[in-house]
Amino acid sequence: MVTNERVIELIKQKIPDSEVIVDNLSGNDHLQVTVTSSVFEGLSLIKQHQLIYSALTKELANEAIHALALKTQTP
């Protein structure tokens, strides 16, 4: 299990200027994450999502996060 606060911390370590909102969809391992950052400017949606996945690699690999719905946007 991973806390919402930990998910926010990990994403902010990777993307320091980000605003992150985490919602539990089902239990604590099905999450919806919304990330707003200027870093996404000019990046494809796939590249934006890859940045988030790279911040949460360990949590996804050990299934602390079982399902992850992402929404990325620029400010």
MOPAC internal coordinates of N, CA, C and O (Angstrom, degrees):
PM7 1SCF
backbone

  N    0.0000 0     0.00 0     0.00 0    0    0    0
  C    1.4551 1     0.00 0     0.00 0    1    0    0
  C    1.5301 1   109.08 1     0.00 0    2    1    0
  O    1.2310 1   121.10 1   -39.55 1    3    2    1
  N    1.2978 1   115.50 1   140.45 1    3    2    1
  C    1.4517 1   122.01 1   177.97 1    5    3    2
  C    1.5314 1   107.80 1  -125.17 1    6    5    3
  O    1.2310 1   120.67 1   -39.01 1    7    6    5
  N    1.3135 1   116.33 1   140.99 1    7    6    5
  C    1.4654 1   119.72 1  -179.73 1    9    7    6
  C    1.5230 1   110.51 1   -83.94 1   10    9    7
  O    1.2310 1   121.34 1   -23.34 1   11   10    9
  N    1.3164 1   115.04 1   156.66 1   11   10    9
  C    1.4699 1   120.08 1   175.76 1   13   11   10
  C    1.5178 1   110.25 1   -58.63 1   14   13   11
  O    1.2310 1   120.37 1   140.52 1   15   14   13
  N    1.3155 1   116.89 1   -39.48 1   15   14   13
  C    1.4657 1   121.61 1  -179.40 1   17   15   14
  C    1.5285 1   111.13 1   -61.95 1   18   17   15
  O    1.2310 1   120.81 1   141.06 1   19   18   17
  N    1.3418 1   116.06 1   -38.94 1   19   18   17
  C    1.4648 1   120.39 1   179.25 1   21   19   18
  C    1.5279 1   110.45 1   -66.99 1   22   21   19
  O    1.2310 1   120.01 1   139.13 1   23   22   21
  N    1.3134 1   117.58 1   -40.87 1   23   22   21
  C    1.4712 1   121.53 1   178.02 1   25   23   22
  C    1.5298 1   109.19 1   -60.78 1   26   25   23
  O    1.2310 1   120.57 1   134.14 1   27   26   25
  N    1.3161 1   116.52 1   -45.86 1   27   26   25
  C    1.4731 1   120.94 1   178.20 1   29   27   26
  C    1.5209 1   110.31 1   -59.87 1   30   29   27
  O    1.2310 1   120.45 1   134.30 1   31   30   29
  N    1.3170 1   116.75 1   -45.70 1   31   30   29
  C    1.4737 1   121.72 1  -179.65 1   33   31   30
  C    1.5252 1   111.24 1   -59.92 1   34   33   31
  O    1.2310 1   120.18 1   133.84 1   35   34   33
  N    1.3160 1   117.26 1   -46.16 1   35   34   33
  C    1.4735 1   121.01 1  -178.84 1   37   35   34
  C    1.5239 1   111.83 1   -63.72 1   38   37   35
  O    1.2310 1   120.40 1   137.65 1   39   38   37
  N    1.3262 1   116.84 1   -42.35 1   39   38   37
  C    1.4637 1   120.03 1   179.18 1   41   39   38
  C    1.5219 1   110.64 1   -66.81 1   42   41   39
  O    1.2310 1   120.10 1   139.30 1   43   42   41
  N    1.3341 1   117.42 1   -40.70 1   43   42   41
  C    1.4662 1   120.52 1   179.72 1   45   43   42
  C    1.5296 1   111.76 1   -68.05 1   46   45   43
  O    1.2310 1   120.01 1   152.18 1   47   46   45
  N    1.3238 1   117.59 1   -27.82 1   47   46   45
  C    1.4679 1   119.94 1   174.71 1   49   47   46
  C    1.5296 1   110.03 1   -65.61 1   50   49   47
  O    1.2310 1   120.62 1   141.64 1   51   50   49
  N    1.3193 1   116.41 1   -38.36 1   51   50   49
  C    1.4711 1   121.69 1  -178.96 1   53   51   50
  C    1.5313 1   111.49 1   -80.46 1   54   53   51
  O    1.2310 1   120.78 1   142.43 1   55   54   53
  N    1.3401 1   116.11 1   -37.57 1   55   54   53
  C    1.4688 1   121.93 1  -177.34 1   57   55   54
  C    1.5300 1   107.54 1  -129.95 1   58   57   55
  O    1.2310 1   120.35 1   -95.42 1   59   58   57
  N    1.3332 1   116.94 1    84.58 1   59   58   57
  C    1.4712 1   121.05 1  -171.25 1   61   59   58
  C    1.5358 1   116.01 1   -57.55 1   62   61   59
  O    1.2310 1   119.82 1   148.02 1   63   62   61
  N    1.3255 1   117.95 1   -31.98 1   63   62   61
  C    1.4686 1   118.76 1  -176.27 1   65   63   62
  C    1.5340 1   112.82 1   -88.22 1   66   65   63
  O    1.2310 1   120.38 1  -170.75 1   67   66   65
  N    1.3132 1   116.88 1     9.25 1   67   66   65
  C    1.4656 1   119.95 1  -172.96 1   69   67   66
  C    1.5254 1   113.34 1   -79.18 1   70   69   67
  O    1.2310 1   121.93 1   -28.39 1   71   70   69
  N    1.3276 1   113.91 1   151.61 1   71   70   69
  C    1.4573 1   123.01 1   167.49 1   73   71   70
  C    1.5135 1   105.07 1  -108.38 1   74   73   71
  O    1.2310 1   120.29 1   -53.00 1   75   74   73
  N    1.3178 1   117.05 1   127.00 1   75   74   73
  C    1.4635 1   121.38 1  -172.70 1   77   75   74
  C    1.5264 1   110.17 1  -125.33 1   78   77   75
  O    1.2310 1   121.03 1   -47.85 1   79   78   77
  N    1.3229 1   115.64 1   132.15 1   79   78   77
  C    1.4636 1   122.46 1   174.68 1   81   79   78
  C    1.5188 1   107.11 1  -122.66 1   82   81   79
  O    1.2310 1   120.53 1   -52.57 1   83   82   81
  N    1.3310 1   116.58 1   127.43 1   83   82   81
  C    1.4594 1   121.68 1   179.68 1   85   83   82
  C    1.5249 1   108.93 1  -118.94 1   86   85   83
  O    1.2310 1   120.94 1   -51.98 1   87   86   85
  N    1.3268 1   115.81 1   128.02 1   87   86   85
  C    1.4591 1   121.54 1   176.15 1   89   87   86
  C    1.5237 1   108.90 1  -122.02 1   90   89   87
  O    1.2310 1   120.49 1   -43.00 1   91   90   89
  N    1.3183 1   116.68 1   137.00 1   91   90   89
  C    1.4661 1   121.53 1   174.34 1   93   91   90
  C    1.5144 1   108.38 1   -82.07 1   94   93   91
  O    1.2310 1   120.81 1   -54.53 1   95   94   93
  N    1.3249 1   116.06 1   125.47 1   95   94   93
  C    1.4606 1   120.68 1   178.23 1   97   95   94
  C    1.5284 1   110.81 1   -91.29 1   98   97   95
  O    1.2310 1   120.89 1   142.91 1   99   98   97
  N    1.3277 1   115.91 1   -37.09 1   99   98   97
  C    1.4653 1   121.39 1  -178.91 1  101   99   98
  C    1.5219 1   107.19 1  -159.16 1  102  101   99
  O    1.2310 1   120.49 1   -66.44 1  103  102  101
  N    1.3127 1   116.66 1   113.56 1  103  102  101
  C    1.4533 1   118.90 1  -176.19 1  105  103  102
  C    1.5147 1   109.80 1    65.60 1  106  105  103
  O    1.2310 1   120.69 1    22.88 1  107  106  105
  N    1.3164 1   116.29 1  -157.12 1  107  106  105
  C    1.4629 1   120.21 1   178.33 1  109  107  106
  C    1.5191 1   112.31 1  -105.76 1  110  109  107
  O    1.2310 1   120.16 1  -173.50 1  111  110  109
  N    1.3384 1   117.29 1     6.50 1  111  110  109
  C    1.4624 1   118.77 1  -177.74 1  113  111  110
  C    1.5306 1   113.84 1  -115.46 1  114  113  111
  O    1.2310 1   120.01 1  -179.15 1  115  114  113
  N    1.3233 1   117.58 1     0.85 1  115  114  113
  C    1.4673 1   123.07 1   173.85 1  117  115  114
  C    1.5272 1   106.61 1  -114.64 1  118  117  115
  O    1.2310 1   120.80 1   -73.35 1  119  118  117
  N    1.3207 1   116.08 1   106.65 1  119  118  117
  C    1.4554 1   120.46 1  -171.42 1  121  119  118
  C    1.5160 1   112.87 1  -119.87 1  122  121  119
  O    1.2310 1   121.53 1   -31.04 1  123  122  121
  N    1.3170 1   114.68 1   148.96 1  123  122  121
  C    1.4535 1   122.40 1   168.01 1  125  123  122
  C    1.5223 1   105.96 1  -114.89 1  126  125  123
  O    1.2310 1   120.73 1   -56.37 1  127  126  125
  N    1.3243 1   116.21 1   123.63 1  127  126  125
  C    1.4605 1   121.51 1  -176.08 1  129  127  126
  C    1.5240 1   109.06 1  -122.12 1  130  129  127
  O    1.2310 1   121.17 1   -51.65 1  131  130  129
  N    1.3239 1   115.37 1   128.35 1  131  130  129
  C    1.4609 1   122.00 1   175.00 1  133  131  130
  C    1.5205 1   107.56 1  -112.92 1  134  133  131
  O    1.2310 1   120.92 1   -54.74 1  135  134  133
  N    1.3318 1   115.84 1   125.26 1  135  134  133
  C    1.4616 1   121.09 1  -178.60 1  137  135  134
  C    1.5229 1   108.73 1  -124.44 1  138  137  135
  O    1.2310 1   121.10 1   -53.32 1  139  138  137
  N    1.3217 1   115.50 1   126.68 1  139  138  137
  C    1.4571 1   122.25 1   175.98 1  141  139  138
  C    1.5252 1   108.09 1  -113.37 1  142  141  139
  O    1.2310 1   120.61 1   -54.14 1  143  142  141
  N    1.3272 1   116.43 1   125.86 1  143  142  141
  C    1.4667 1   120.07 1  -179.56 1  145  143  142
  C    1.5201 1   110.66 1  -159.08 1  146  145  143
  O    1.2310 1   120.83 1   -34.50 1  147  146  145
  N    1.3196 1   116.02 1   145.50 1  147  146  145
  C    1.4614 1   121.23 1   174.80 1  149  147  146
  C    1.5272 1   111.17 1   -71.25 1  150  149  147
  O    1.2310 1   119.86 1   162.58 1  151  150  149
  N    1.3287 1   117.86 1   -17.42 1  151  150  149
  C    1.4587 1   122.45 1   178.02 1  153  151  150
  C    1.5327 1   110.84 1   -60.86 1  154  153  151
  O    1.2310 1   120.12 1   152.65 1  155  154  153
  N    1.3229 1   117.38 1   -27.35 1  155  154  153
  C    1.4572 1   121.74 1  -178.03 1  157  155  154
  C    1.5249 1   113.31 1   -75.17 1  158  157  155
  O    1.2310 1   120.43 1   167.47 1  159  158  157
  N    1.3203 1   116.78 1   -12.53 1  159  158  157
  C    1.4647 1   121.56 1  -178.60 1  161  159  158
  C    1.5263 1   110.10 1   -55.28 1  162  161  159
  O    1.2310 1   120.60 1   -58.06 1  163  162  161
  N    1.3297 1   116.45 1   121.94 1  163  162  161
  C    1.4583 1   121.75 1   176.85 1  165  163  162
  C    1.5206 1   114.82 1    83.21 1  166  165  163
  O    1.2310 1   119.65 1   175.75 1  167  166  165
  N    1.3342 1   118.28 1    -4.25 1  167  166  165
  C    1.4590 1   120.91 1   178.96 1  169  167  166
  C    1.5277 1   110.07 1   -92.96 1  170  169  167
  O    1.2310 1   121.13 1   -33.85 1  171  170  169
  N    1.3202 1   115.44 1   146.15 1  171  170  169
  C    1.4655 1   119.51 1   175.05 1  173  171  170
  C    1.5287 1   108.62 1   -67.15 1  174  173  171
  O    1.2310 1   121.02 1   -18.26 1  175  174  173
  N    1.3176 1   115.65 1   161.74 1  175  174  173
  C    1.4580 1   120.81 1   178.06 1  177  175  174
  C    1.5267 1   110.79 1   -58.68 1  178  177  175
  O    1.2310 1   120.44 1   140.90 1  179  178  177
  N    1.3124 1   116.77 1   -39.10 1  179  178  177
  C    1.4659 1   121.00 1   178.41 1  181  179  178
  C    1.5175 1   110.82 1   -61.59 1  182  181  179
  O    1.2310 1   119.85 1   133.67 1  183  182  181
  N    1.3110 1   117.88 1   -46.33 1  183  182  181
  C    1.4717 1   121.59 1   179.19 1  185  183  182
  C    1.5304 1   111.20 1   -63.66 1  186  185  183
  O    1.2310 1   120.45 1   141.71 1  187  186  185
  N    1.3253 1   116.75 1   -38.29 1  187  186  185
  C    1.4666 1   120.49 1   177.61 1  189  187  186
  C    1.5252 1   110.06 1   -61.41 1  190  189  187
  O    1.2310 1   120.69 1   132.79 1  191  190  189
  N    1.3186 1   116.28 1   -47.21 1  191  190  189
  C    1.4598 1   120.82 1  -179.00 1  193  191  190
  C    1.5200 1   111.42 1   -67.11 1  194  193  191
  O    1.2310 1   120.16 1   144.12 1  195  194  193
  N    1.3297 1   117.30 1   -35.88 1  195  194  193
  C    1.4603 1   120.42 1   177.62 1  197  195  194
  C    1.5274 1   111.58 1   -61.20 1  198  197  195
  O    1.2310 1   120.30 1   144.27 1  199  198  197
  N    1.3279 1   117.03 1   -35.73 1  199  198  197
  C    1.4718 1   120.25 1   176.29 1  201  199  198
  C    1.5261 1   110.77 1   -61.21 1  202  201  199
  O    1.2310 1   120.58 1   137.21 1  203  202  201
  N    1.3084 1   116.49 1   -42.79 1  203  202  201
  C    1.4634 1   120.71 1   179.74 1  205  203  202
  C    1.5254 1   110.13 1   -67.23 1  206  205  203
  O    1.2310 1   120.52 1   133.24 1  207  206  205
  N    1.3344 1   116.60 1   -46.76 1  207  206  205
  C    1.4630 1   120.22 1   179.01 1  209  207  206
  C    1.5246 1   110.91 1   -57.98 1  210  209  207
  O    1.2310 1   120.22 1   140.88 1  211  210  209
  N    1.3225 1   117.19 1   -39.12 1  211  210  209
  C    1.4653 1   119.81 1  -178.75 1  213  211  210
  C    1.5265 1   111.85 1   -66.72 1  214  213  211
  O    1.2310 1   120.37 1   152.46 1  215  214  213
  N    1.3230 1   116.90 1   -27.54 1  215  214  213
  C    1.4683 1   120.47 1   176.92 1  217  215  214
  C    1.5251 1   111.64 1   -74.97 1  218  217  215
  O    1.2310 1   120.67 1   157.10 1  219  218  217
  N    1.3302 1   116.33 1   -22.90 1  219  218  217
  C    1.4673 1   120.99 1  -174.46 1  221  219  218
  C    1.5279 1   112.52 1  -116.82 1  222  221  219
  O    1.2310 1   120.13 1  -157.16 1  223  222  221
  N    1.3181 1   117.36 1    22.84 1  223  222  221
  C    1.4654 1   122.64 1  -175.35 1  225  223  222
  C    1.5253 1   112.37 1   -52.95 1  226  225  223
  O    1.2310 1   120.34 1   129.11 1  227  226  225
  N    1.3051 1   116.96 1   -50.89 1  227  226  225
  C    1.4700 1   121.34 1  -176.58 1  229  227  226
  C    1.5298 1   110.75 1   -63.60 1  230  229  227
  O    1.2310 1   120.43 1   135.16 1  231  230  229
  N    1.3182 1   116.79 1   -44.84 1  231  230  229
  C    1.4643 1   121.61 1  -177.46 1  233  231  230
  C    1.5226 1   111.70 1   -66.27 1  234  233  231
  O    1.2310 1   120.26 1   146.31 1  235  234  233
  N    1.3298 1   117.10 1   -33.69 1  235  234  233
  C    1.4662 1   120.81 1   176.47 1  237  235  234
  C    1.5301 1   110.71 1   -74.36 1  238  237  235
  O    1.2310 1   120.30 1   140.78 1  239  238  237
  N    1.3282 1   117.02 1   -39.22 1  239  238  237
  C    1.4605 1   121.52 1  -177.71 1  241  239  238
  C    1.5250 1   112.21 1   -66.54 1  242  241  239
  O    1.2310 1   120.35 1   139.69 1  243  242  241
  N    1.3286 1   116.94 1   -40.31 1  243  242  241
  C    1.4698 1   119.20 1  -178.56 1  245  243  242
  C    1.5325 1   111.94 1   -92.36 1  246  245  243
  O    1.2310 1   120.85 1  -170.86 1  247  246  245
  N    1.3228 1   115.98 1     9.14 1  247  246  245
  C    1.4632 1   124.89 1   176.71 1  249  247  246
  C    1.5283 1   114.08 1    60.83 1  250  249  247
  O    1.2310 1   120.34 1  -154.55 1  251  250  249
  N    1.3281 1   116.96 1    25.45 1  251  250  249
  C    1.4631 1   119.73 1   168.11 1  253  251  250
  C    1.5268 1   107.90 1   -63.64 1  254  253  251
  O    1.2310 1   121.30 1   148.14 1  255  254  253
  N    1.3404 1   115.11 1   -31.86 1  255  254  253
  C    1.4666 1   122.12 1   169.66 1  257  255  254
  C    1.5177 1   105.82 1  -112.83 1  258  257  255
  O    1.2310 1   120.83 1   -66.15 1  259  258  257
  N    1.3165 1   116.02 1   113.85 1  259  258  257
  C    1.4586 1   120.80 1  -177.51 1  261  259  258
  C    1.5301 1   111.23 1   -89.35 1  262  261  259
  O    1.2310 1   120.32 1   142.28 1  263  262  261
  N    1.3218 1   117.00 1   -37.72 1  263  262  261
  C    1.4675 1   121.43 1   179.60 1  265  263  262
  C    1.5289 1   108.13 1  -137.67 1  266  265  263
  O    1.2310 1   121.34 1   -40.97 1  267  266  265
  N    1.3255 1   115.04 1   139.03 1  267  266  265
  C    1.4657 1   120.44 1  -175.75 1  269  267  266
  C    1.5169 1   109.40 1  -137.35 1  270  269  267
  O    1.2310 1   121.04 1   -64.14 1  271  270  269
  N    1.3298 1   115.62 1   115.86 1  271  270  269
  C    1.4605 1   122.17 1   174.23 1  273  271  270
  C    1.5220 1   106.94 1  -101.58 1  274  273  271
  O    1.2310 1   120.54 1   -53.86 1  275  274  273
  N    1.3304 1   116.57 1   126.14 1  275  274  273
  C    1.4623 1   120.87 1  -175.78 1  277  275  274
  C    1.5225 1   112.52 1  -113.73 1  278  277  275
  O    1.2310 1   121.75 1   -37.37 1  279  278  277
  N    1.3078 1   114.26 1   142.63 1  279  278  277
  C    1.4630 1   122.00 1   169.09 1  281  279  278
  C    1.5219 1   105.58 1  -133.53 1  282  281  279
  O    1.2310 1   120.59 1   -57.46 1  283  282  281
  N    1.3204 1   116.47 1   122.54 1  283  282  281
  C    1.4555 1   121.05 1   178.64 1  285  283  282
  C    1.5227 1   108.95 1  -119.47 1  286  285  283
  O    1.2310 1   121.10 1   -33.33 1  287  286  285
  N    1.3113 1   115.50 1   146.67 1  287  286  285
  C    1.4650 1   120.18 1  -179.76 1  289  287  286
  C    1.5185 1   110.42 1  -157.13 1  290  289  287
  O    1.2310 1   121.39 1   -18.25 1  291  290  289
  N    1.3247 1   114.94 1   161.75 1  291  290  289
  C    1.4631 1   120.87 1   175.26 1  293  291  290
  C    1.5225 1   108.67 1   -98.42 1  294  293  291
  O    1.2310 1   120.65 1   -25.50 1  295  294  293
  N    1.3320 1   116.37 1   154.50 1  295  294  293
  C    1.4730 1   118.94 1  -179.46 1  297  295  294
  C    1.5244 1   112.27 1   -68.27 1  298  297  295
  O    1.2310 1   120.10 1   180.00 1  299  298  297

